[in-house]
Amino acid sequence: MRLTRSMENYLEEMYRIRSHGIIRTSDLSARMKVKPASATQMLKKLHGMGLVIHHPYLGAELTDEGRKLAAEVLRRHMLLECLFHEVLGMDLESAYDEASRMKHELFRETELALMRYLGNPSRCPHGIPIP
Protein backbone atom coordinates (compact mmCIF):
# COMPACT_ATOMS: atom_id res chain seq x y z
CA MET A 1 0.00 0.00 0.00
CA ARG A 2 1.48 3.32 -1.07
CA LEU A 3 0.73 6.23 1.20
CA THR A 4 1.13 9.88 0.32
CA ARG A 5 3.34 12.14 2.43
CA SER A 6 0.22 13.74 3.85
CA MET A 7 -1.25 10.37 4.82
CA GLU A 8 1.98 9.39 6.55
CA ASN A 9 2.03 12.72 8.40
CA TYR A 10 -1.53 12.20 9.65
CA LEU A 11 -0.79 8.68 10.83
CA GLU A 12 2.38 9.82 12.59
CA GLU A 13 0.59 12.69 14.31
CA MET A 14 -2.24 10.41 15.41
CA TYR A 15 0.34 8.04 16.87
CA ARG A 16 2.03 10.91 18.69
CA ILE A 17 -1.28 12.14 20.14
CA ARG A 18 -2.50 8.75 21.25
CA SER A 19 -1.62 5.37 19.80
CA HIS A 20 -4.74 3.80 21.33
CA GLY A 21 -8.17 5.37 21.67
CA ILE A 22 -10.18 8.02 19.89
CA ILE A 23 -8.44 11.19 18.75
CA ARG A 24 -10.71 14.20 18.41
CA THR A 25 -10.82 15.69 14.93
CA SER A 26 -10.36 19.17 16.40
CA ASP A 27 -7.16 18.09 18.18
CA LEU A 28 -5.81 16.48 15.03
CA SER A 29 -6.68 19.45 12.81
CA ALA A 30 -4.96 21.83 15.26
CA ARG A 31 -1.81 19.70 15.32
CA MET A 32 -1.80 19.37 11.52
CA LYS A 33 -2.55 23.10 11.11
CA VAL A 34 -5.52 22.44 8.83
CA LYS A 35 -9.25 23.11 9.03
CA PRO A 36 -11.36 20.43 10.74
CA ALA A 37 -13.08 19.70 7.41
CA SER A 38 -9.70 18.88 5.84
CA ALA A 39 -8.82 16.57 8.73
CA THR A 40 -12.21 14.86 8.42
CA GLN A 41 -11.66 14.33 4.70
CA MET A 42 -8.27 12.70 5.33
CA LEU A 43 -9.70 10.54 8.13
CA LYS A 44 -12.34 9.27 5.72
CA LYS A 45 -9.61 8.35 3.19
CA LEU A 46 -7.58 6.57 5.84
CA HIS A 47 -10.74 4.82 7.05
CA GLY A 48 -11.35 3.58 3.51
CA MET A 49 -7.83 2.14 3.49
CA GLY A 50 -8.41 0.34 6.79
CA LEU A 51 -5.85 2.43 8.69
CA VAL A 52 -8.22 4.28 11.00
CA ILE A 53 -11.71 3.82 12.34
CA HIS A 54 -13.56 7.07 11.73
CA HIS A 55 -16.23 8.03 14.23
CA PRO A 56 -18.27 10.83 12.58
CA TYR A 57 -18.54 14.03 14.66
CA LEU A 58 -16.16 12.56 17.21
CA GLY A 59 -12.80 11.64 15.76
CA ALA A 60 -10.86 8.54 14.81
CA GLU A 61 -8.60 5.86 16.15
CA LEU A 62 -5.79 3.93 14.55
CA THR A 63 -6.40 0.34 13.53
CA ASP A 64 -3.67 -2.20 14.26
CA GLU A 65 -2.38 -1.76 10.69
CA GLY A 66 -2.56 2.03 11.00
CA ARG A 67 -0.66 1.92 14.30
CA LYS A 68 2.01 -0.30 12.71
CA LEU A 69 2.50 2.05 9.74
CA ALA A 70 2.45 5.12 11.98
CA ALA A 71 5.16 3.61 14.20
CA GLU A 72 7.29 2.93 11.12
CA VAL A 73 6.99 6.53 9.95
CA LEU A 74 7.76 7.86 13.42
CA ARG A 75 10.76 5.52 13.78
CA ARG A 76 12.24 6.76 10.46
CA HIS A 77 11.69 10.35 11.61
CA MET A 78 13.39 9.79 14.95
CA LEU A 79 16.35 7.89 13.48
CA LEU A 80 16.96 10.71 11.03
CA GLU A 81 16.76 13.20 13.91
CA CYS A 82 19.45 11.19 15.73
CA LEU A 83 21.66 11.24 12.64
CA PHE A 84 21.25 14.95 12.03
CA HIS A 85 21.63 16.03 15.65
CA GLU A 86 24.10 13.54 17.12
CA VAL A 87 26.30 12.84 14.10
CA LEU A 88 26.04 15.97 11.98
CA GLY A 89 25.70 18.38 14.92
CA MET A 90 22.53 20.11 13.75
CA ASP A 91 20.42 21.94 16.34
CA LEU A 92 17.26 20.12 17.50
CA GLU A 93 14.82 22.26 15.53
CA SER A 94 16.75 21.94 12.27
CA ALA A 95 17.20 18.20 12.81
CA TYR A 96 13.45 17.80 13.41
CA ASP A 97 12.53 19.84 10.33
CA GLU A 98 14.94 18.01 8.04
CA ALA A 99 13.84 14.61 9.36
CA SER A 100 10.22 15.65 8.73
CA ARG A 101 11.05 16.12 5.06
CA MET A 102 13.28 13.10 4.54
CA LYS A 103 11.40 10.40 6.46
CA HIS A 104 9.11 9.80 3.49
CA GLU A 105 11.98 8.76 1.20
CA LEU A 106 13.93 6.44 3.51
CA PHE A 107 14.02 2.85 2.26
CA ARG A 108 13.81 -0.02 4.78
CA GLU A 109 17.39 -1.14 3.97
CA THR A 110 18.66 2.37 4.67
CA GLU A 111 16.64 2.51 7.89
CA LEU A 112 18.23 -0.74 9.08
CA ALA A 113 21.72 0.48 8.16
CA LEU A 114 21.06 3.74 9.98
CA MET A 115 19.90 1.84 13.06
CA ARG A 116 23.13 -0.20 13.05
CA TYR A 117 25.30 2.87 12.49
CA LEU A 118 23.65 4.74 15.36
CA GLY A 119 23.89 1.71 17.68
CA ASN A 120 20.15 1.04 17.74
CA PRO A 121 19.18 4.13 19.75
CA SER A 122 16.23 3.72 22.09
CA ARG A 123 15.37 7.43 22.26
CA CYS A 124 15.36 10.38 19.88
CA PRO A 125 17.33 13.55 20.71
CA HIS A 126 14.25 14.88 22.53
CA GLY A 127 14.32 11.87 24.88
CA ILE A 128 11.18 10.25 23.45
CA PRO A 129 11.29 6.43 23.05
CA ILE A 130 11.72 5.30 19.46
CA PRO A 131 9.01 2.80 18.49
C-alpha positions as CSV (number, residue, x, y, z in Angstrom):
1,M,0.0,0.0,0.0
2,R,1.5,3.3,-1.1
3,L,0.7,6.2,1.2
4,T,1.1,9.9,0.3
5,R,3.3,12.1,2.4
6,S,0.2,13.7,3.9
7,M,-1.3,10.4,4.8
8,E,2.0,9.4,6.6
9,N,2.0,12.7,8.4
10,Y,-1.5,12.2,9.6
11,L,-0.8,8.7,10.8
12,E,2.4,9.8,12.6
13,E,0.6,12.7,14.3
14,M,-2.2,10.4,15.4
15,Y,0.3,8.0,16.9
16,R,2.0,10.9,18.7
17,I,-1.3,12.1,20.1
18,R,-2.5,8.8,21.2
19,S,-1.6,5.4,19.8
20,H,-4.7,3.8,21.3
21,G,-8.2,5.4,21.7
22,I,-10.2,8.0,19.9
23,I,-8.4,11.2,18.8
24,R,-10.7,14.2,18.4
25,T,-10.8,15.7,14.9
26,S,-10.4,19.2,16.4
27,D,-7.2,18.1,18.2
28,L,-5.8,16.5,15.0
29,S,-6.7,19.4,12.8
30,A,-5.0,21.8,15.3
31,R,-1.8,19.7,15.3
32,M,-1.8,19.4,11.5
33,K,-2.5,23.1,11.1
34,V,-5.5,22.4,8.8
35,K,-9.2,23.1,9.0
36,P,-11.4,20.4,10.7
37,A,-13.1,19.7,7.4
38,S,-9.7,18.9,5.8
39,A,-8.8,16.6,8.7
40,T,-12.2,14.9,8.4
41,Q,-11.7,14.3,4.7
42,M,-8.3,12.7,5.3
43,L,-9.7,10.5,8.1
44,K,-12.3,9.3,5.7
45,K,-9.6,8.4,3.2
46,L,-7.6,6.6,5.8
47,H,-10.7,4.8,7.0
48,G,-11.4,3.6,3.5
49,M,-7.8,2.1,3.5
50,G,-8.4,0.3,6.8
51,L,-5.9,2.4,8.7
52,V,-8.2,4.3,11.0
53,I,-11.7,3.8,12.3
54,H,-13.6,7.1,11.7
55,H,-16.2,8.0,14.2
56,P,-18.3,10.8,12.6
57,Y,-18.5,14.0,14.7
58,L,-16.2,12.6,17.2
59,G,-12.8,11.6,15.8
60,A,-10.9,8.5,14.8
61,E,-8.6,5.9,16.1
62,L,-5.8,3.9,14.5
63,T,-6.4,0.3,13.5
64,D,-3.7,-2.2,14.3
65,E,-2.4,-1.8,10.7
66,G,-2.6,2.0,11.0
67,R,-0.7,1.9,14.3
68,K,2.0,-0.3,12.7
69,L,2.5,2.0,9.7
70,A,2.4,5.1,12.0
71,A,5.2,3.6,14.2
72,E,7.3,2.9,11.1
73,V,7.0,6.5,9.9
74,L,7.8,7.9,13.4
75,R,10.8,5.5,13.8
76,R,12.2,6.8,10.5
77,H,11.7,10.4,11.6
78,M,13.4,9.8,15.0
79,L,16.3,7.9,13.5
80,L,17.0,10.7,11.0
81,E,16.8,13.2,13.9
82,C,19.5,11.2,15.7
83,L,21.7,11.2,12.6
84,F,21.3,15.0,12.0
85,H,21.6,16.0,15.7
86,E,24.1,13.5,17.1
87,V,26.3,12.8,14.1
88,L,26.0,16.0,12.0
89,G,25.7,18.4,14.9
90,M,22.5,20.1,13.7
91,D,20.4,21.9,16.3
92,L,17.3,20.1,17.5
93,E,14.8,22.3,15.5
94,S,16.7,21.9,12.3
95,A,17.2,18.2,12.8
96,Y,13.5,17.8,13.4
97,D,12.5,19.8,10.3
98,E,14.9,18.0,8.0
99,A,13.8,14.6,9.4
100,S,10.2,15.6,8.7
101,R,11.0,16.1,5.1
102,M,13.3,13.1,4.5
103,K,11.4,10.4,6.5
104,H,9.1,9.8,3.5
105,E,12.0,8.8,1.2
106,L,13.9,6.4,3.5
107,F,14.0,2.8,2.3
108,R,13.8,0.0,4.8
109,E,17.4,-1.1,4.0
110,T,18.7,2.4,4.7
111,E,16.6,2.5,7.9
112,L,18.2,-0.7,9.1
113,A,21.7,0.5,8.2
114,L,21.1,3.7,10.0
115,M,19.9,1.8,13.1
116,R,23.1,-0.2,13.1
117,Y,25.3,2.9,12.5
118,L,23.6,4.7,15.4
119,G,23.9,1.7,17.7
120,N,20.2,1.0,17.7
121,P,19.2,4.1,19.8
122,S,16.2,3.7,22.1
123,R,15.4,7.4,22.3
124,C,15.4,10.4,19.9
125,P,17.3,13.6,20.7
126,H,14.2,14.9,22.5
127,G,14.3,11.9,24.9
128,I,11.2,10.2,23.4
129,P,11.3,6.4,23.1
130,I,11.7,5.3,19.5
131,P,9.0,2.8,18.5
